[in-house]
């Protein structure tokens, strides 16, 4: 949805529809806002571009069912949440967990890009990463430094999500539910690995598996059999009842590679076979998406590296 309004009451209502009911107060002496909002969502994640124009104070209750990562592209925001305070700038995002009320003061000229994640999706992805569910609430640190390599990689994923969700109907890569689900898991998983939270210590060190060779053989068999489905490394770890870190550690020790690289190689090989036997009219894009490749440029690069030619060259043979 896209909303533009100068009316405070309408701004409060429209933003409340996307997030939750809240108090919205313009700065002293100002009677209106210049709200500009574009909200997009796919499954358990979403991106909201939000700008109030003027300085405002926003006081939402506990969000209850979702997390927010709020990144100003200019200006600053003072955020008080869960007993902590952070001054958010383009280099420092503010992060709201579902369990506490917040008090935020946005400066004038501080448009935000906001990443939305459903609480259940976060719980599921953490369980995949750990190899077991957790009972305690997942509380993310209120301040997130956006200048690290891992945070920047995650932010590029959010930007890609926003761009694809802005495409017309039937023109987005995320129109395919399996692709959308895989990307959702990746974005949430990367956030949990890139930013500190109440369970980060559990992700820090892999458990030592008693039979790493047996585990890797089972994982390879599962990947080989199901690589054409909406399969992630988290799914493989969950099926084998180990954490993602344990699975990664065993792959490094046994095969000197990662489960992600092994899964990607299986998919590249399958795409290669499909392109070689494709009927007239089949496109490279169709084959790439069919085999789980969302970034078409990256697919072409990895394909050329593995097979010594471009996907379109294979298709023309």
C-alpha positions, -999 to 999 in steps of 0.1 A, spaced: 0 0 0 11 36 -6 -2 65 14 4 103 12 -12 127 36 -6 159 57 -34 150 82 -21 138 116 -51 117 124 -51 100 90 -13 94 93 -18 78 127 -46 55 113 -28 45 81 5 37 99 -14 19 126 -30 -3 99 5 -14 88 20 -18 123 -3 -13 153 -23 15 170 0 41 186 3 77 198 16 101 172 25 137 183 41 163 160 67 186 175 56 216 195 41 243 173 35 220 143 0 209 135 5 186 106 28 161 90 39 152 55 35 115 56 49 94 27 46 57 32 51 27 9 45 -7 26 52 -41 9 50 -76 24 56 -112 14 49 -140 38 66 -133 72 87 -103 60 81 -69 47 97 -35 39 81 -2 47 95 31 36 82 58 59 87 95 62 67 119 84 84 150 70 83 169 103 97 160 137 73 136 155 71 116 186 58 80 182 48 58 211 37 23 202 28 -4 228 45 -38 227 44 -50 191 35 -85 203 37 -103 169 66 -88 150 101 -73 150 112 -41 133 146 -30 122 144 8 115 172 24 93 171 62 88 185 73 54 190 108 69 185 127 101 184 109 135 159 92 158 161 88 196 147 54 205 139 42 240 129 5 242 132 -23 267 151 -2 292 177 9 266 182 40 245 199 44 211 203 74 188 196 59 154 213 74 123 221 60 88 250 41 104 230 27 134 196 11 130 171 8 159 156 -27 165 123 -33 183 114 -67 197 78 -77 203 78 -76 241 81 -40 252 66 -6 245 87 21 227 91 58 228 107 73 196 115 109 185 121 112 148 139 144 137 127 164 108 139 150 75 145 115 87 130 90 62 133 54 74 134 21 57 119 -4 81 123 -42 79 94 -62 93 97 -98 105 69 -119 119 78 -133 154 68 -168 145 91 -167 114 120 -155 137 113 -183 162 113 -209 134 145 -197 118 163 -196 151 152 -232 157 166 -242 124 199 -225 131 202 -242 165 188 -275 156 162 -273 183 134 -249 194 139 -224 221 114 -216 249 127 -181 259 117 -149 239 142 -138 213 152 -102 222 174 -84 198 197 -56 209 182 -22 204 211 -7 184 224 -24 152 256 -11 137 251 -9 99 287 -4 88 299 -40 93 303 -63 63 276 -87 76 251 -59 83 257 -44 48 252 -77 32 219 -81 51 209 -46 41 215 -54 4 191 -83 8 165 -60 23 170 -36 -6 165 -64 -31 133 -75 -13 120 -40 -14 127 -37 -51 111 -70 -60 80 -63 -40 76 -30 -58 73 -48 -92 39 -51 -109 17 -82 -103 32 -113 -119 65 -95 -126 83 -102 -93 106 -131 -85 87 -135 -53 55 -144 -71 68 -179 -68 60 -190 -32 90 -213 -29 114 -186 -39 97 -161 -15 99 -186 14 135 -193 7 144 -157 6 124 -150 38 144 -176 57 177 -163 44 170 -127 54 158 -136 89 187 -161 94 213 -135 83 198 -110 107 201 -135 136 237 -142 127 246 -105 120 231 -89 150 233 -96 188 203 -111 206 194 -130 237 204 -164 220 236 -153 202 258 -173 225 240 -205 215 250 -198 178 286 -189 186 301 -224 188 290 -255 170 283 -287 189 309 -315 183 291 -342 164 300 -378 174 299 -390 137 307 -361 114 313 -383 83 280 -401 88 262 -368 92 277 -353 61 268 -384 40 232 -382 52 231 -344 44 245 -350 9 220 -376 2 192 -354 14 204 -325 -6 209 -346 -38 173 -359 -35 156 -327 -26 177 -299 -41 149 -291 -66 125 -282 -38 124 -250 -16 153 -264 5 176 -244 27 206 -254 48 184 -247 78 159 -273 65 187 -298 61 199 -292 96 164 -294 110 158 -327 93 190 -342 107 183 -327 141 215 -307 144 223 -270 144 233 -252 112 267 -244 128 273 -280 135 264 -290 100 287 -263 86 315 -275 109 312 -311 98 311 -301 60 343 -281 65 361 -309 83 349 -337 59 346 -321 25 365 -287 29 333 -269 17 300 -257 31 265 -272 29 254 -240 11 281 -245 -16 272 -282 -19 235 -273 -23 244 -246 -49 265 -271 -69 237 -296 -70 213 -269 -83 239 -257 -109 243 -293 -121 205 -297 -124 201 -264 -142 229 -274 -166 211 -307 -174 178 -288 -179 194 -263 -202 210 -290 -223 177 -308 -229 154 -278 -229 126 -276 -254 123 -246 -278 110 -214 -261 124 -222 -226 143 -192 -212 174 -191 -189 153 -171 -164 127 -198 -162 153 -225 -156 172 -204 -130 140 -198 -110 130 -234 -114 162 -245 -97 161 -219 -69 183 -191 -82 168 -157 -73 198 -135 -83 200 -140 -121 233 -122 -124 249 -143 -97 235 -175 -113 251 -166 -146 285 -159 -130 285 -191 -109 273 -211 -139 301 -198 -161 326 -205 -134 315 -241 -131 309 -250 -167 331 -226 -187 302 -210 -207 272 -189 -201 237 -204 -195 225 -190 -228 253 -207 -247 243 -240 -232 207 -234 -241 215 -227 -277 234 -259 -282 
